Amino acid sequence: MMFTKYTLSSWRYIKNFNIVESDRRFTKTPAENIQLAQKNSERFPTLVFNDNQQCVAFFTLHIGEGVKPYTDNPNAIFFRSFSVDSEFRGRGVGKAVIENLPVYIADTFPTVDEIYLTVNTDNEVALQLYKKCDYCYVGDADLEGKPVHILKYTI
């Protein structure tokens, strides 16, 4: 599994990325996230490739203002808009990404010591995944008008 920051040459993978319609209530598409990042230098869209060099997952890391609603820690990062390509669901990709995320963040953002994320309150599958991977519940909030649980992982 390899994590790679989005670049213009990565677009070919994004245009073929499959996200199921039912997931749209929980997350933005990779294309939407890339458009947001083009207007905000604190957002870092990231692609995840398997050993066959297929793009299997996508997420955005957000520093600065993006994480401020959830912590006062200036060394925290917000993990957002995580999705697994629908073709690769049910193969442990999501869990592998979450388990490898702290190492990637430590290598890419060496000053970061906490990861924050939010999970829609009605997304029980995602909530259980994060809890299995040692994320701790720290509270509730609203994100884009939706109730969410806030979770934290200490690196």
QUIGIDA-V374667 format. One record per residue. RES is the residue in three letters. PSI is psi as a letter, one per 40 degrees, with the letter a starting at -180 (none if undefined). D_FIRST is the distance of its C-alpha to the first C-alpha in Angstrom with 2 decimals. Layout:
# QUIGIDA-V374667
((RES/PSI/D_FIRST) (RES/PSI/D_FIRST))
This chain:
# QUIGIDA-V374667
((MET/h/0.00) (MET/h/3.79) (PHE/h/6.85) (THR/h/10.01) (LYS/i/13.58) (TYR/h/15.54) (THR/i/18.09) (LEU/d/20.81) (SER/e/19.19) (SER/e/16.27) (TRP/d/18.98) (ARG/d/18.75) (TYR/d/15.46) (ILE/d/17.10) (LYS/e/20.28) (ASN/e/18.66) (PHE/h/16.67) (ASN/h/18.42) (ILE/h/19.44) (VAL/i/22.19) (GLU/d/25.52) (SER/d/25.86) (ASP/e/22.86) (ARG/e/24.75) (ARG/e/26.91) (PHE/d/24.05) (THR/i/22.11) (LYS/i/22.64) (THR/i/20.92) (PRO/d/18.42) (ALA/d/21.46) (GLU/d/23.67) (ASN/d/21.36) (ILE/d/21.22) (GLN/d/25.01) (LEU/d/25.41) (ALA/d/23.36) (GLN/e/25.57) (LYS/e/28.47) (ASN/h/27.02) (SER/e/25.60) (GLU/e/24.41) (ARG/h/21.67) (PHE/g/18.23) (PRO/i/16.40) (THR/h/12.63) (LEU/i/10.34) (VAL/h/6.77) (PHE/i/5.62) (ASN/a/4.68) (ASP/e/5.95) (ASN/e/9.18) (GLN/f/8.73) (GLN/h/9.77) (CYS/h/9.76) (VAL/e/9.23) (ALA/i/10.10) (PHE/i/12.26) (PHE/i/14.12) (THR/h/16.71) (LEU/h/17.50) (HIS/h/21.26) (ILE/a/23.43) (GLY/b/27.23) (GLU/d/29.10) (GLY/d/26.14) (VAL/e/25.88) (LYS/d/29.65) (PRO/e/30.72) (TYR/e/28.87) (THR/i/29.57) (ASP/e/31.80) (ASN/h/29.19) (PRO/e/28.71) (ASN/f/25.53) (ALA/i/23.75) (ILE/i/21.15) (PHE/h/20.97) (PHE/h/17.80) (ARG/i/19.01) (SER/f/18.67) (PHE/h/15.46) (SER/i/15.05) (VAL/h/13.01) (ASP/h/14.15) (SER/d/16.96) (GLU/d/16.05) (PHE/e/12.96) (ARG/i/14.91) (GLY/e/15.84) (ARG/e/12.82) (GLY/e/11.52) (VAL/d/8.96) (GLY/d/11.24) (LYS/d/11.64) (ALA/d/8.08) (VAL/d/7.98) (ILE/d/11.46) (GLU/d/11.02) (ASN/e/8.57) (LEU/d/10.69) (PRO/d/13.58) (VAL/d/12.04) (TYR/d/10.81) (ILE/d/14.29) (ALA/d/16.11) (ASP/d/14.88) (THR/d/15.56) (PHE/g/18.59) (PRO/e/20.14) (THR/e/23.15) (VAL/h/21.47) (ASP/e/22.28) (GLU/i/21.94) (ILE/h/19.74) (TYR/i/21.85) (LEU/i/21.20) (THR/i/23.56) (VAL/h/23.60) (ASN/h/26.37) (THR/d/28.88) (ASP/e/28.82) (ASN/g/25.05) (GLU/d/25.28) (VAL/d/22.04) (ALA/d/20.00) (LEU/d/22.40) (GLN/d/21.96) (LEU/d/18.16) (TYR/d/18.54) (LYS/d/21.39) (LYS/d/19.54) (CYS/f/17.01) (ASP/f/20.13) (TYR/h/20.87) (CYS/h/24.66) (TYR/h/26.97) (VAL/e/29.11) (GLY/a/31.11) (ASP/i/31.60) (ALA/a/32.01) (ASP/h/32.22) (LEU/h/29.61) (GLU/f/30.92) (GLY/e/33.67) (LYS/h/31.61) (PRO/h/31.78) (VAL/i/28.57) (HIS/i/27.66) (ILE/h/26.40) (LEU/i/23.85) (LYS/i/22.93) (TYR/h/20.58) (THR/h/21.90) (ILE/none/19.63))
